[in-house]
Amino acid sequence: MNNKSIIDLWKKYKSINSNAPTDYEAWAFGNTKEMADELANLVLEGKKTATSSNYTLYEIDKDPLPEIGLHNIILDGDGNAVAIVETIAVEVVLFDEVTEEHAHLEGEGDRSLRYWRDVHEAFFKRELEAVDIQFHDKIPVVCERFQLVYKKQFD
């Protein structure tokens, strides 16, 4: 994680948005450099305006769920800050109840629900196996929608 790029991007955002909160989080999508780069690019292109995560891991780690108004700095695969998004909606639904609309908003693959289920089932299985929990289609999923509020100016 490149802390300087995170701090610099946040300062630039704050300089044009005096109402921005003081707190933010910084993270990359996925679990590989390639996935982080691909998904960060989808955010920058405006194609990705939603994400989903495994609710069970929030419980295990005792982490709070995302909240409306939360600002996140999105990192690329090298840990560099490339965008800032603001959470605009959060809901917890069962895996098999994630909607076609949410799958489309995630912007990945062909944007279909089938594609979303295939890639997220594989991803969630790996996450759950690491904590000795079996995947099933009734696991709770945190579905988060966000809007791009600032992006790094590339030279």
C-alpha positions in Angstrom: 0.0 0.0 0.0 1.4 3.4 -1.0 0.5 5.6 1.9 1.8 8.7 0.2 -0.5 8.2 -2.8 -3.5 7.7 -0.5 -2.8 10.8 1.5 -2.1 12.9 -1.6 -5.3 11.8 -3.3 -7.4 12.5 -0.2 -5.8 15.9 0.2 -6.7 16.8 -3.4 -10.3 15.6 -2.9 -10.6 17.6 0.3 -9.3 20.7 -1.5 -12.3 20.7 -3.8 -14.8 19.2 -1.4 -14.7 21.0 2.0 -17.7 18.9 3.2 -15.8 15.6 2.8 -15.6 13.6 6.0 -12.3 13.2 7.9 -12.5 9.4 8.0 -12.0 7.1 5.0 -10.7 3.6 4.3 -8.3 2.5 1.6 -8.4 -0.9 0.0 -8.1 -2.8 -3.3 -10.8 -5.1 -4.8 -10.2 -8.8 -5.0 -7.3 -10.9 -3.9 -4.7 -10.6 -6.7 -2.9 -7.7 -8.3 -4.6 -8.4 -11.6 -8.1 -8.4 -10.1 -7.4 -5.2 -8.2 -6.2 -3.5 -11.4 -9.1 -4.8 -13.5 -11.8 -3.8 -11.0 -10.2 -0.4 -10.2 -10.2 0.3 -14.0 -13.9 -0.6 -14.1 -14.5 2.0 -11.4 -12.5 4.6 -13.2 -14.5 3.9 -16.4 -17.8 4.3 -14.6 -18.8 0.7 -15.3 -18.5 -0.6 -11.7 -20.7 1.1 -9.2 -21.3 -1.8 -6.8 -19.5 -4.4 -4.9 -20.3 -7.4 -2.7 -18.6 -9.0 0.2 -18.9 -12.0 2.4 -21.0 -11.0 5.5 -19.6 -13.9 7.5 -16.1 -12.4 7.4 -17.5 -9.1 8.9 -18.9 -11.2 11.8 -15.7 -13.2 12.4 -13.5 -10.1 12.3 -16.0 -8.0 14.3 -15.8 -5.3 11.6 -18.6 -2.9 11.1 -20.6 -3.1 7.9 -20.1 -0.2 5.4 -22.5 2.7 5.9 -24.1 5.2 3.6 -21.7 8.2 3.3 -18.6 6.1 3.8 -15.7 7.2 1.6 -13.3 4.6 0.3 -10.0 5.1 -1.5 -9.7 2.5 -4.2 -6.2 1.1 -4.7 -4.8 -0.5 -7.8 -2.8 -3.8 -7.8 0.4 -2.0 -6.8 -1.3 -0.3 -3.8 -1.6 3.1 -5.4 -4.6 5.3 -4.8 -6.6 5.8 -8.0 -10.1 6.7 -7.0 -12.4 7.8 -4.2 -16.0 6.3 -4.0 -18.8 7.2 -1.6 -21.2 4.4 -0.4 -24.8 5.3 -1.3 -26.6 2.0 -0.4 -25.9 -1.1 1.6 -28.1 -4.2 2.1 -27.5 -7.7 3.3 -29.1 -10.4 1.2 -28.7 -14.1 0.7 -26.3 -15.2 -2.0 -29.1 -16.7 -4.1 -31.2 -13.5 -3.8 -28.6 -11.1 -5.2 -30.4 -9.4 -8.1 -29.6 -9.0 -11.7 -29.5 -5.3 -11.2 -26.8 -5.6 -8.6 -24.8 -8.0 -10.8 -25.0 -5.5 -13.7 -23.9 -2.6 -11.4 -20.8 -4.6 -10.4 -19.7 -4.2 -14.0 -17.7 -7.4 -14.3 -17.6 -9.9 -17.2 -20.8 -9.8 -19.3 -22.6 -8.2 -16.3 -25.1 -11.0 -16.0 -26.3 -12.6 -12.8 -25.0 -16.0 -14.0 -21.5 -14.5 -14.4 -21.7 -12.8 -10.9 -22.8 -16.0 -9.3 -20.0 -18.1 -10.9 -17.2 -15.7 -10.0 -18.5 -14.8 -6.5 -19.2 -18.4 -5.6 -15.6 -19.3 -6.3 -14.3 -16.3 -4.5 -16.5 -16.8 -1.4 -15.7 -20.5 -1.3 -12.0 -19.6 -1.0 -12.6 -17.1 1.7 -14.8 -19.4 3.7 -12.5 -22.4 3.3 -9.8 -20.3 5.0 -12.0 -20.1 8.1 -13.3 -23.7 7.9 -16.8 -22.7 6.8 -18.7 -24.5 4.0 -20.1 -22.3 1.2 -23.8 -22.6 0.4 -26.2 -20.5 -1.6 -27.9 -19.0 1.5 -24.8 -17.3 2.9 -25.4 -13.6 3.6 -23.8 -11.2 1.2 -23.2 -7.5 1.8 -24.3 -5.6 -1.4 -22.9 -2.1 -1.5 -23.6 0.6 -4.1 -21.3 3.5 -4.5 -20.6 6.5 -6.7 -17.3 7.7 -8.0 -16.6 11.1 -6.4 -13.0 11.6 -7.4 -10.3 10.0 -9.6 -6.6 10.4 -9.9 -5.5 12.6 -12.7 -3.1 10.5 -14.8 -0.4 12.2 -16.7 
